[in-house]
Amino acid sequence: MITDPQGMVLALFAAFCRVGGCFMLLPGFSSARLTVQIRLFLAVAVSMAVLPILWDTIYPRTSGSLDNYLLLIVFETLTGAVIGLIARYYVLGLQFAGTVLTMMMGFNAPPTPDVLEDTAENQLTNLLSYAGLMVLFMLDFHHVVMRALVESYNVMPIGAGFNPQSALITLTDTLSQTFMIMLRLASPFILYGMVFNVAIGLVNKLAPQIPIYFVSLPFIITGGLLLLYFGVSSLLEIFAAGFTPVFRGE
């Protein structure tokens, strides 16, 4: 029997603020291809699942004044948004690596609508970002995020406020680690593009009468696609293996 319905609703909404703030920015769940109703119901369902586990942690903090509760809502939403941004930055890093990759192999086709968002991207970048996200879903990355949400109540207790400096340091470290991993993923293509273009530049100096752009473009694209064909499995494997260490800040 529920002895305090009002307190239960307030506690559920407090849990929803952190969970909803995370799911608002979480890759895959925040996609434009999912309707707002699905995202809302999913966040409510996860909040209802988390509340019984953290009842003794959340419920006592929701019994203060209205002003304190409004501040609690703001701080909890910001805390959840930081957790969601960590995962989103990592997935956006693969999109950045895909853009670098396509540029170095000369695959400059007209952009097409993104698979996940309402933006335009290169076809190869679309393929890589979508494949990387699907690999993370297959490896249950959302379970890692949900576990981090539950554990975050120990690291960032409810009602303790929001520390902007700590959040910025966390996001900066995430960007730094993500950049280094994505540089590793794109490094074979960067090296390939540099060597190929230097060689073509030497050929152009030796025989300037040859229309070197039209002659070299099919070769650099073909070579880059072959390199991607043989290396895409390792690329996605390194990408998937780096998610948990980056998300946990290891």
C-alpha positions in Angstrom: 0.0 0.0 0.0 1.3 3.5 -0.9 1.4 5.7 2.2 2.7 8.9 0.5 1.5 9.2 -3.1 2.7 12.7 -3.4 6.2 11.9 -2.3 6.3 8.9 -4.6 5.4 11.1 -7.6 8.0 13.7 -6.6 10.6 11.0 -6.2 9.7 9.5 -9.6 10.0 12.9 -11.3 13.3 13.5 -9.7 14.6 10.2 -11.0 13.1 11.0 -14.4 15.0 14.3 -14.6 18.4 12.5 -14.4 17.3 9.6 -16.7 15.5 11.9 -19.1 18.4 14.3 -19.3 20.7 11.4 -20.2 18.3 9.8 -22.8 17.7 13.3 -24.3 21.3 13.2 -25.6 22.2 9.5 -25.6 23.1 8.3 -29.2 20.5 6.1 -30.8 17.8 6.9 -28.3 17.9 10.6 -29.1 17.8 10.0 -32.9 15.4 12.1 -34.9 14.0 8.8 -36.3 12.5 8.0 -32.9 9.3 10.0 -32.1 9.1 12.1 -29.0 6.5 9.9 -27.5 8.7 6.8 -27.7 11.7 8.6 -26.1 9.4 10.0 -23.4 7.8 6.6 -22.6 11.3 4.9 -22.6 12.7 7.5 -20.2 9.6 7.1 -17.9 9.9 3.3 -18.0 13.6 3.4 -17.1 12.9 5.9 -14.3 10.2 3.6 -12.8 12.7 0.7 -13.0 15.4 2.7 -11.3 13.3 4.2 -8.5 12.7 1.1 -6.4 16.5 0.4 -6.4 17.3 4.0 -5.3 14.2 4.7 -3.2 16.2 5.3 0.0 18.5 7.7 -1.8 16.0 9.7 -3.8 12.9 9.9 -1.6 14.3 11.7 1.4 15.7 14.4 -0.8 12.3 15.3 -2.3 10.6 16.4 0.9 12.0 19.9 1.1 10.5 23.2 0.0 9.3 24.1 -3.5 12.4 26.2 -4.3 14.7 23.4 -3.3 12.8 20.9 -5.4 12.9 23.2 -8.4 16.7 23.5 -8.0 16.9 19.8 -7.6 15.1 19.3 -11.0 17.6 21.6 -12.7 20.6 20.0 -11.2 19.4 16.5 -11.9 18.7 17.3 -15.5 22.2 18.8 -16.0 23.8 15.7 -14.3 21.9 13.4 -16.6 22.8 15.5 -19.7 26.5 15.3 -18.8 26.3 11.5 -18.7 24.5 11.4 -22.0 27.0 13.8 -23.6 29.9 11.5 -22.8 28.4 8.7 -24.9 27.3 11.2 -27.6 30.7 12.7 -28.0 32.2 9.3 -28.5 29.8 8.4 -31.3 30.2 11.8 -32.9 33.9 11.1 -32.9 33.3 8.2 -35.4 31.4 10.6 -37.6 34.4 13.0 -37.4 36.8 10.1 -38.3 34.5 9.1 -41.2 34.6 12.7 -42.6 38.4 12.7 -42.4 38.5 9.2 -44.0 36.4 10.2 -46.9 38.3 13.4 -47.5 41.7 11.6 -47.5 40.5 9.0 -50.1 38.9 11.7 -52.3 35.4 10.3 -52.0 33.6 13.7 -52.3 30.2 12.6 -53.4 27.2 14.9 -52.8 25.9 14.6 -49.2 22.7 12.6 -48.6 20.2 12.7 -45.6 21.7 11.1 -42.5 20.4 7.8 -41.4 20.0 8.9 -37.7 19.6 12.7 -37.8 18.0 15.4 -39.9 21.3 16.4 -41.4 23.2 15.8 -44.7 26.3 13.6 -44.6 28.6 11.8 -47.0 27.4 8.2 -47.8 30.6 6.6 -46.4 30.4 8.7 -43.2 26.7 7.6 -42.9 27.7 4.0 -43.3 30.4 4.1 -40.7 28.5 6.0 -38.1 25.4 3.8 -38.5 27.5 0.6 -38.4 29.4 1.8 -35.3 26.2 2.6 -33.4 24.7 -0.8 -34.3 27.8 -2.5 -33.0 27.5 -0.6 -29.7 23.8 -1.7 -29.5 24.8 -5.3 -30.2 27.3 -5.1 -27.4 24.7 -3.7 -25.0 26.3 -0.3 -24.5 23.0 1.0 -23.2 23.3 -1.4 -20.3 26.7 0.3 -19.4 25.0 3.7 -19.6 22.1 2.6 -17.4 24.4 1.0 -14.8 26.4 4.3 -14.8 23.2 6.2 -14.2 22.5 4.1 -11.1 26.1 4.4 -9.9 26.1 8.1 -10.5 23.9 8.6 -7.4 27.0 7.5 -5.3 29.4 9.8 -7.1 27.0 12.7 -7.6 24.4 12.4 -4.9 21.0 13.8 -5.4 20.6 17.2 -3.7 24.3 17.8 -3.6 24.1 20.4 -6.4 25.9 20.5 -9.7 29.6 21.1 -10.1 30.2 22.8 -13.5 34.0 22.5 -13.2 33.9 18.8 -12.7 31.4 18.4 -15.6 33.6 20.4 -17.9 36.7 18.5 -16.9 34.9 15.2 -17.6 33.7 16.3 -21.0 37.1 17.7 -21.9 38.8 14.4 -21.0 36.2 12.6 -23.0 36.9 14.7 -26.1 40.6 14.2 -25.6 40.4 10.4 -25.4 37.9 10.3 -28.2 40.1 12.3 -30.5 43.1 10.0 -29.9 41.0 6.9 -30.6 39.5 8.4 -33.8 42.9 9.5 -34.9 44.1 5.9 -34.6 41.1 4.7 -36.7 41.7 7.3 -39.4 45.5 7.1 -39.4 45.9 4.5 -42.2 43.7 6.6 -44.5 45.5 9.8 -43.6 48.9 8.1 -44.3 47.5 6.6 -47.5 46.1 10.0 -48.7 49.4 11.8 -47.9 51.6 9.3 -49.7 49.3 9.1 -52.7 49.0 12.8 -53.1 52.8 13.4 -52.8 53.4 10.7 -55.4 50.8 12.2 -57.8 52.4 15.7 -57.2 55.8 14.3 -58.3 54.2 12.8 -61.4 52.5 16.1 -62.2 55.9 17.9 -61.9 57.5 15.5 -64.2 54.7 15.5 -66.8 52.6 18.7 -66.3 50.8 18.1 -69.6 48.9 15.2 -68.1 45.4 16.0 -66.6 46.5 14.5 -63.3 43.3 15.2 -61.4 41.1 13.2 -63.7 43.7 10.4 -64.0 44.4 10.1 -60.3 40.9 10.4 -58.8 39.7 6.9 -59.7 42.9 5.3 -58.4 42.8 7.1 -55.0 39.1 6.3 -54.5 39.6 2.6 -55.5 42.6 2.3 -53.2 40.8 3.9 -50.3 37.8 1.7 -50.7 40.0 -1.4 -50.8 41.8 -0.2 -47.7 38.4 0.3 -46.0 37.2 -3.1 -47.2 40.1 -4.9 -45.5 40.2 -2.7 -42.4 36.6 -1.9 -41.5 36.3 -4.9 -39.2 39.3 -3.8 -37.2 38.1 -0.2 -37.2 34.7 -1.1 -35.7 36.4 -3.5 -33.2 38.7 -0.8 -31.9 35.8 1.7 -31.8 33.6 -0.7 -29.8 36.5 -1.7 -27.4 37.2 2.0 -26.6 33.6 2.9 -25.5 33.6 1.5 -22.0 37.1 2.9 -21.0 36.2 6.3 -22.4 32.7 6.3 -20.8 34.0 5.2 -17.4 37.0 7.6 -17.6 39.6 4.8 -17.3 
